[in-house]
Amino acid sequence: MSETSVSPVRRALLSVSDKTGLVPFARALADRGVEILSTGGTARALTEAGLAVKEVSAHTGFPEIMGGRVKTLHPRIHGGILGRRDADADAMAEHDIPPIDLVVVNLYPFRETVARADVTRAQAIENIDIGGPAMVRAAAKNQADVAVVTDPDDYDAVAAEIVGGGLADATRRRLALKAFRHTAAYDAAIATWLSEQGDAGDETTDAALPERLETGFDRVLALRYGENPHQRAAFYATPDAAPATVTRAEVLQGKALSFNNIADADTALECVKQFAQPACVIVKHANPCGVAVAADCAAAYEGAWATDPVSAFGGIIALNRALDADLARTLIDRQFIEVLLAPSVTDEARAILAGKPNVRVLETGPFDGVSGGLDYRGVAGGLLVQERDTRLLGEEGLTCVTRVRPDAAMERDLLVAWQVAKFVKSNAIVYARDARTVGVGAGQMSRVNAARIGIVKAQEAQIETAGSAVASDAFIPFRDVLDVAAEAGARSIIQPGGSKGDPDVIAAADELGIAMVFTGMRHFRH
């Protein structure tokens, strides 16, 4: 068969779990004179729609057995799919195996089944498809003569091409590649779930971090470029990505999201999820440049913006409450915004934002707490994988190690600074007062320089640091950070503790009259 050949479709086998678009597609095939073979629920759905269907059991002369476990695993099915129209023609004729030119299959809903909280092991195992992947792989292998469709999104284009005379070689190849990806992702989901059940048989195996990582990412967005214009890039998602994430957010308007937009939007959204009270987070170049908690999001935005108005320009803004018309007007009148995220956006706010069509507006849906799962970071030739840093800290987790104890207002500000520090690149020092950031020092090689930069940022914004709370993402090994913070008027410090220099640092805090609390955890973010 030539590389540019077109294969007619005379007989198709349809057997799908997801019946989206099935009937219109089958009707288009029938109108073209294609004989339709089918099984079980698919056959019933087509028959009820008034379409002529030949049951697979009638085609093979062998009934479905074992509760439907064995129905398509038959030489008359697989011979019809795998048979090469030239080399195997004699064998097909000798054994009366009619060719099957099109296989339309999507698989048992394994992911959806195991996602249920009440699923049993027996139910999960029963939803491992056997005949489906076998037919898909057979058709994809015999792509020279057979087409395979695994995605309902391809129905319209495939039907139109069949009506036009047949499926081109390029189409069959494209569909075959998609089919192999489909079965690979399906097998990866099964292997991942079995690993999570401890089936590896090794008691030292971590189910979340198995010996072999089955990622199964799907491309959801082709990007213009990566961090820089000379780098190609795309955005991928796991099929089971959690709701209320950047991955699952609905884009209401705006220019196409960029690589940096997506990365920064993720930081802003996950940071704002830290807070139960109304909050606003503004991110610029991977770091929060302003965060505030207040009685409502409008007041929170004012506090976040005031931390660093210069950096807020062109920033990513995330809210943890609905975006209303008044705040939408304030936002677009005051500053240039790259991306705006909120759980919901009122109709009035949408109308106002429409006046700035380039602003990317994402509606995440409601959320309750931070997103879990795994964090992936690429290195040359490999992948670093860790659990996401989701651990939260409440007042009960604070251990005061100084003579001066923080009062209620200090504790509130310490926790705000601590929750923000989790999302600031290391080394990180965050100053907070009145439930908002007043200075952020990010990404420094020395912690004391991060402390100095936080003060400089506050001075540039003409914000008073006296009475502030200071958070350090990792332990403070020397008193220099305390000296810098005390000179700026800080009254309290929160840090993990655990340094061999702790006694000296605690003594310095007592000398300076600063309250200091230990958390017992750190929040490096590289």
C-alpha positions in Angstrom: 0.0 0.0 0.0 1.5 3.4 -0.9 2.4 6.0 1.6 -0.4 8.3 0.3 -3.1 5.6 0.1 -6.7 6.1 1.2 -8.4 3.2 2.9 -12.2 2.8 2.4 -14.2 1.9 5.4 -16.8 -0.9 4.8 -17.0 -2.5 8.3 -16.5 -0.8 11.7 -16.4 -2.2 15.2 -17.8 0.2 17.9 -17.4 -0.6 21.6 -17.1 2.4 23.9 -17.5 3.1 27.6 -17.8 6.9 27.0 -20.7 7.2 24.6 -20.3 11.0 24.0 -21.2 11.7 20.4 -21.6 8.0 19.6 -25.0 8.0 17.9 -24.3 10.9 15.4 -21.0 9.3 14.5 -22.5 5.8 14.0 -25.3 7.3 12.0 -22.8 9.0 9.7 -21.1 5.7 9.2 -24.4 3.9 8.5 -25.4 6.6 6.0 -22.2 5.8 4.1 -23.1 2.1 4.0 -20.7 1.0 6.7 -21.6 -2.2 8.5 -21.5 -1.7 12.2 -20.4 -4.4 14.7 -20.9 -3.7 18.3 -21.1 -5.2 21.8 -23.1 -4.8 25.0 -24.2 -1.3 26.1 -22.9 0.2 22.9 -25.0 -2.1 20.7 -28.1 -1.3 22.9 -27.5 2.4 22.6 -27.2 2.2 18.8 -30.2 -0.1 18.4 -32.4 2.2 20.6 -31.3 5.0 18.3 -32.7 3.1 15.3 -29.4 2.0 13.8 -28.8 -1.4 12.4 -26.1 -3.2 14.4 -24.6 -6.6 14.2 -23.7 -8.1 17.6 -20.2 -9.3 17.9 -21.5 -12.7 19.1 -23.5 -13.0 15.9 -20.3 -12.1 13.9 -18.1 -14.6 15.7 -20.7 -17.3 16.2 -19.6 -17.5 19.8 -21.5 -16.0 22.8 -20.2 -13.5 25.3 -19.1 -15.5 28.3 -17.9 -15.0 31.9 -20.1 -12.0 32.5 -18.8 -10.2 29.5 -15.1 -10.7 30.2 -14.7 -12.6 27.0 -16.5 -11.3 24.0 -14.1 -9.7 21.4 -11.1 -12.0 22.1 -11.9 -14.1 19.1 -9.9 -14.9 15.8 -12.8 -13.5 13.7 -12.4 -10.2 15.4 -8.6 -10.0 15.8 -8.0 -11.6 12.4 -10.3 -9.0 10.8 -8.3 -6.2 12.5 -4.8 -7.5 12.2 -5.1 -9.1 8.8 -2.9 -7.5 6.2 -5.0 -6.9 3.2 -2.3 -8.2 0.8 -0.1 -10.7 2.7 -2.9 -12.2 4.8 -5.7 -12.2 2.2 -5.6 -16.0 1.6 -5.7 -16.8 5.3 -8.6 -14.4 5.8 -10.5 -16.1 2.9 -9.7 -19.6 4.1 -11.0 -18.9 7.6 -13.9 -16.7 6.6 -12.5 -13.6 8.4 -14.1 -10.4 7.0 -11.8 -7.4 7.3 -12.6 -4.7 9.9 -11.5 -1.4 8.6 -12.3 0.9 11.6 -12.1 0.2 15.3 -13.8 2.7 17.6 -13.0 1.9 21.3 -12.5 3.7 24.5 -11.8 1.8 27.6 -13.5 0.9 30.9 -13.4 3.9 33.3 -10.6 2.6 35.5 -9.5 6.1 36.7 -13.0 7.2 37.5 -13.7 3.9 39.3 -10.6 4.0 41.6 -11.2 7.7 42.3 -14.3 6.8 44.3 -13.8 6.8 48.0 -15.9 3.6 48.4 -14.3 1.5 45.6 -13.4 -2.0 46.5 -10.4 -3.9 45.2 -12.7 -6.3 43.3 -14.5 -3.4 41.6 -11.2 -1.8 40.6 -9.9 -5.0 39.1 -13.1 -5.6 37.2 -12.7 -2.2 35.6 -9.4 -3.2 34.1 -10.2 -3.5 30.4 -8.6 -6.4 28.5 -10.4 -6.7 25.2 -10.5 -3.0 24.5 -6.8 -2.4 24.7 -6.2 -5.6 22.7 -8.4 -4.3 19.8 -6.9 -0.7 20.1 -3.4 -2.0 19.9 -4.2 -4.4 17.1 -5.8 -1.7 15.0 -3.0 0.8 15.7 -0.4 -1.9 14.7 -2.2 -2.5 11.4 -2.4 1.2 10.7 -1.6 0.6 7.0 -5.1 -0.8 6.5 -7.1 -0.1 9.7 -8.0 3.1 11.5 -8.6 3.3 15.3 -10.5 6.0 17.1 -10.2 6.3 20.9 -11.3 9.9 21.4 -14.8 11.2 20.7 -13.3 14.6 19.8 -12.1 12.9 16.6 -15.5 11.6 15.5 -16.5 14.6 13.3 -13.2 14.8 11.4 -13.1 11.0 10.8 -16.7 10.9 9.7 -16.2 13.7 7.2 -13.1 12.0 5.8 -14.9 8.7 5.4 -17.8 10.4 3.6 -15.2 11.9 1.3 -14.0 8.4 0.3 -11.9 7.0 3.0 -9.2 7.6 5.6 -5.8 8.8 4.4 -2.6 7.2 5.5 -1.6 10.3 7.5 -4.9 10.2 9.4 -4.5 6.5 10.2 -1.0 7.1 11.5 -2.1 10.1 13.6 -4.9 8.0 15.1 -2.6 5.1 15.7 -0.1 7.2 17.7 -3.0 8.7 19.7 -4.2 5.1 20.4 -0.9 3.9 21.7 -0.7 6.9 24.0 -4.2 6.2 25.2 -3.4 2.6 26.1 0.0 3.6 27.6 -1.8 6.1 29.9 -4.4 3.5 30.8 -1.8 1.0 31.8 0.1 3.6 33.7 -3.0 4.4 35.7 -3.4 0.8 36.6 0.2 0.3 37.5 0.1 3.4 39.7 -3.0 2.3 41.5 -1.6 -1.2 42.1 1.5 0.4 43.5 -0.5 2.5 45.8 -2.2 -0.7 47.1 1.3 -2.0 48.1 1.3 -4.7 45.4 5.0 -4.3 44.7 5.6 -6.7 47.6 8.4 -4.7 49.1 7.6 -3.3 52.5 10.1 -0.5 51.9 8.4 0.7 48.8 6.7 4.1 49.1 3.5 4.0 47.2 3.6 7.7 46.4 7.1 7.4 45.1 7.3 4.0 43.4 10.4 2.4 41.9 9.1 3.3 38.4 7.2 6.5 38.0 4.2 6.3 35.7 3.5 10.0 35.0 0.8 9.8 32.3 0.8 13.6 31.6 -1.5 14.9 28.8 -0.7 18.1 26.9 -3.4 20.6 27.5 -1.9 23.7 26.0 0.8 24.4 23.4 2.7 27.5 24.5 4.2 30.2 22.3 7.5 29.7 24.1 9.0 28.9 27.5 10.7 31.2 30.0 12.4 32.8 27.1 11.4 33.2 23.4 14.1 30.8 22.2 12.7 27.9 24.3 9.9 25.7 23.1 7.3 24.8 25.7 3.9 23.2 26.4 1.6 22.8 29.4 0.8 19.2 30.6 -1.6 17.9 33.1 -2.3 14.7 34.9 -5.7 13.2 34.0 -6.6 13.2 37.7 -5.5 16.8 38.4 -7.3 18.3 41.3 -10.0 20.9 40.9 -9.5 24.5 41.9 -6.0 24.5 40.5 -4.4 26.4 37.6 -4.6 23.2 35.6 -8.3 23.0 36.0 -9.2 26.7 36.1 -11.6 28.1 33.5 -10.1 30.9 31.4 -12.8 33.5 31.1 -11.0 36.0 29.0 -7.6 37.3 28.0 -4.5 36.6 25.8 -3.1 33.1 25.7 -1.4 32.1 28.9 2.4 32.0 28.8 4.8 29.6 30.5 5.6 32.2 33.1 2.0 33.2 33.6 1.1 29.6 34.4 4.0 29.2 36.8 3.4 32.4 38.6 -0.4 31.9 38.7 0.2 28.5 40.4 2.3 30.2 43.1 -0.3 32.9 43.7 -3.2 30.5 43.8 -1.6 28.0 46.1 -0.4 30.8 48.4 -3.8 32.4 48.7 -5.3 29.0 49.6 -3.2 29.1 52.9 -5.6 31.6 54.4 -9.1 30.9 55.8 -9.9 34.7 56.0 -10.4 36.9 52.9 -6.9 37.3 51.3 -5.1 38.6 48.3 -1.7 37.5 47.0 0.2 39.4 44.3 3.1 37.5 42.7 5.8 38.8 40.4 8.6 36.7 38.9 7.8 33.6 41.0 7.7 35.4 44.4 4.9 37.0 46.4 5.5 40.7 46.4 2.5 41.5 48.5 0.0 39.5 50.6 -2.7 40.6 53.0 -5.5 39.2 55.0 -8.5 41.4 55.8 -12.2 41.6 56.4 -12.9 41.4 52.7 -10.8 41.0 49.5 -11.0 44.7 48.6 -9.2 45.6 51.8 -6.8 42.6 51.4 -5.9 43.9 47.9 -5.2 47.3 49.3 -2.8 45.9 51.8 -1.1 43.5 49.3 -0.7 46.3 46.7 0.7 48.7 49.2 3.6 46.3 50.1 5.3 46.9 46.8 3.3 48.9 44.2 6.3 48.9 41.8 6.6 45.1 41.7 2.8 44.7 41.7 2.7 46.3 38.2 2.3 43.5 35.7 1.8 41.0 38.5 -0.4 38.0 39.1 -3.3 38.6 41.5 -5.1 35.8 43.3 -8.1 36.1 45.6 -9.7 33.5 47.8 -13.2 35.0 47.6 -15.5 35.9 44.7 -14.4 38.9 42.6 -17.1 41.5 42.5 -17.6 44.6 40.3 -16.2 47.2 42.8 -12.9 45.4 43.2 -12.7 44.6 39.5 -13.0 48.3 38.7 -10.3 49.2 41.3 -7.9 46.6 39.9 -8.1 47.6 36.3 -8.1 51.3 37.1 -5.0 51.1 39.3 -2.6 48.7 37.7 -1.6 46.5 34.8 -2.4 42.9 35.5 -1.1 39.8 33.7 -3.4 37.2 35.3 -6.3 37.5 37.7 -7.5 34.4 39.6 -10.6 34.0 41.9 -12.9 31.2 42.9 -15.7 32.9 41.1 -16.3 36.2 39.2 -19.6 37.9 39.2 -21.4 38.8 36.0 -21.0 42.5 36.8 -17.2 42.0 37.3 -16.9 40.1 34.0 -18.5 43.0 32.2 -16.1 45.4 33.7 -13.0 43.2 33.0 -14.2 42.8 29.4 -13.1 46.4 28.9 -9.5 45.1 29.3 -9.6 42.1 26.9 -5.9 41.3 27.3 -6.2 40.6 31.0 -6.2 36.9 31.6 -9.0 36.0 34.0 -9.2 32.5 35.5 -12.1 31.2 37.6 -10.9 28.3 39.7 -14.1 27.2 41.4 -14.4 26.9 45.2 -11.4 25.6 47.2 -10.8 24.5 50.7 -7.1 24.2 51.6 -3.9 23.7 49.6 -3.5 21.3 46.7 -1.7 18.0 47.5 0.0 15.6 45.2 3.5 15.5 43.9 5.8 18.3 42.8 7.9 17.6 39.7 11.1 19.4 38.8 13.2 18.6 35.8 17.0 18.3 35.8 19.2 17.4 32.8 18.4 13.8 32.0 16.1 13.3 35.0 13.2 14.3 37.3 13.1 15.3 40.9 9.9 14.3 42.6 8.6 15.3 46.0 5.4 15.7 47.9 4.0 19.2 47.6 4.7 21.4 50.7 1.1 21.4 52.1 1.8 21.3 55.8 0.0 24.1 57.6 0.8 25.6 61.0 -1.5 26.9 63.7 -0.9 28.7 66.9 -0.8 25.3 68.7 2.3 24.5 66.7 4.4 27.4 67.9 7.0 26.9 70.6 8.2 30.1 72.3 11.9 29.9 73.2 12.4 33.5 74.6 11.5 35.3 77.8 9.2 37.7 75.8 6.2 35.9 74.5 4.2 37.0 71.5 0.8 38.4 72.1 -2.3 37.6 70.0 -1.6 40.3 67.4 2.0 39.1 67.1 0.9 35.5 66.7 -1.4 36.5 63.9 1.3 38.4 62.1 3.9 35.6 62.7 1.5 33.1 61.0 0.8 35.4 58.1 4.5 35.9 57.5 5.2 32.2 57.9 2.5 31.2 55.4 3.9 33.7 52.9 7.5 32.6 53.4 6.5 29.1 52.2 6.1 30.6 48.7 9.1 32.9 48.6 12.2 31.6 47.0 15.0 30.7 49.4 16.7 32.2 51.3 13.5 34.0 52.3 12.7 36.6 55.0 9.2 38.0 55.2 8.1 41.0 57.4 4.4 41.3 58.3 2.3 43.7 60.4 -1.4 44.1 60.8 -2.0 40.8 58.9 -0.2 41.9 55.7 3.3 41.8 54.4 5.4 45.0 54.7 8.7 43.7 53.2 9.8 40.6 51.4 13.4 39.5 50.9 13.7 36.7 48.4 16.1 34.3 46.7 19.4 35.4 48.4 22.5 33.3 48.9 22.7 34.6 52.5 19.8 34.9 54.9 21.0 38.2 56.4 20.9 39.8 52.9 17.4 38.6 52.5 16.6 40.3 55.8 18.2 43.5 54.6 16.3 43.4 51.3 13.0 43.0 53.0 13.7 46.3 54.9 14.8 48.1 51.7 11.5 47.0 50.0 9.5 48.4 52.9 11.5 51.7 52.9 10.9 52.0 49.1 7.2 51.6 49.7 7.3 54.0 52.7 6.0 51.3 55.0 6.8 51.3 58.7 8.5 48.1 59.9 8.3 48.9 63.6 6.3 46.3 65.4 6.5 43.8 62.6 6.8 40.0 62.7 9.6 38.3 60.8 9.5 34.9 59.2 12.5 32.9 58.1 11.9 29.9 55.8 14.8 28.0 57.4 16.7 28.1 60.7 18.6 31.3 61.6 22.2 30.1 62.4 23.6 33.5 63.6 22.3 36.5 65.4 23.0 38.8 62.4 19.4 38.4 61.1 18.0 39.3 64.5 20.2 42.4 64.7 19.0 43.6 61.3 15.4 42.9 62.1 15.6 44.6 65.6 17.1 47.7 64.0 14.1 47.9 61.8 11.8 47.6 64.8 10.7 44.0 64.5 9.1 42.7 67.7 8.9 38.9 66.9 10.5 36.2 64.8 9.3 32.8 63.6 11.7 30.2 62.4 12.1 26.4 62.3 14.9 26.2 64.9 17.2 23.2 64.9 20.5 25.0 64.3 23.5 24.3 66.6 23.6 28.1 67.0 20.1 28.1 68.5 21.3 28.9 72.1 23.3 32.0 70.8 20.3 33.1 68.7 17.9 32.7 71.6 20.2 34.6 73.8 20.4 37.4 71.2 16.6 37.6 71.0 16.4 37.9 74.8 19.0 40.6 74.7 17.1 42.5 72.0 13.7 42.0 73.7 12.3 40.1 70.7 9.8 37.2 71.0 10.9 34.2 69.1 9.0 31.0 68.3 10.1 27.8 66.7 8.0 25.7 64.3 10.0 22.6 63.9 9.6 22.6 60.1 11.2 24.6 57.3 9.9 25.8 54.0 12.8 25.9 51.5 11.6 26.7 48.0 14.2 26.6 45.3 
